[in-house]
Amino acid sequence: MQLIKVRDYHEMSELLTKYFIDQIVSKPDSVLSFTTGKTPQEFLMKLADAINYGLDISNCIFMNLDEFVGKKDAAYSVHRFMHTYLYDNIAVMPKEIHMINGEAEDKEEELKRYGNILKQHGRDIQILGLGINGHIGANEPGTPFNSRMFVADSLETTMRSTKDYYGLKEEEVPTQMYTMGFTEIMEADHVILAASGSSKAYAVKAVAEGEISEDMPASILRNHPNFTFIVDEAAGALLK
Ligand code: PGA
């Protein structure tokens, strides 16, 4: 694990952008897998700026970690988030964009379809946000470390975060999510986990200094040979 401490959310976003730019410059046909939420929001906007200033992504493949079960245009969908913060703001598109279809009628078929896409395209970078309970994607505490792409029932805490972040009414909150499992996450050549803010401090400490355990999902990343953990001052406040 390479632990990198930055000052704040903005510095974190700048560093994430730098990792992606360096990757794309050194390998123009990179396969990059994104996540959504507060963590990558500013980073995606900065990446859009870099693309509009000439960063050539036309040979890249972009994809995503997860997606809520629900309508594509729902306020909380990964599809909508990626369009709002990235795809709607760039003039040149990547060669391929892959996202999970949260509207699919047959969830098993959709898991198979996206699973096949993952098999075809090894990821150069997978970026992840950290749940306050240590989850990554929808791999919540207790999910077996050998999990493969599946549909997860969201925990109460996760549903509350989604509700607050997107300003949803109680009845609008999605309850299930398609997610890469630990297996697919660990397959990426480089995994970058980013955490900002004091609400993440407990999970950051547990992931960096605690036991590697299914009770703390992101702790598995310490077994990854190329794992970068970026934390800002508030998120890293409890670290030794
Ligand atoms: P956040 O969410 O990026 O909105 O903080 C991370 C997560 O809970 O997975």
Residues whose N, C-alpha, C, O or C-beta is under 5 A from the ligand:
A	BS01	PGA	T36 G37 K38 T39 G129 L130 G131 I132 H135 G137
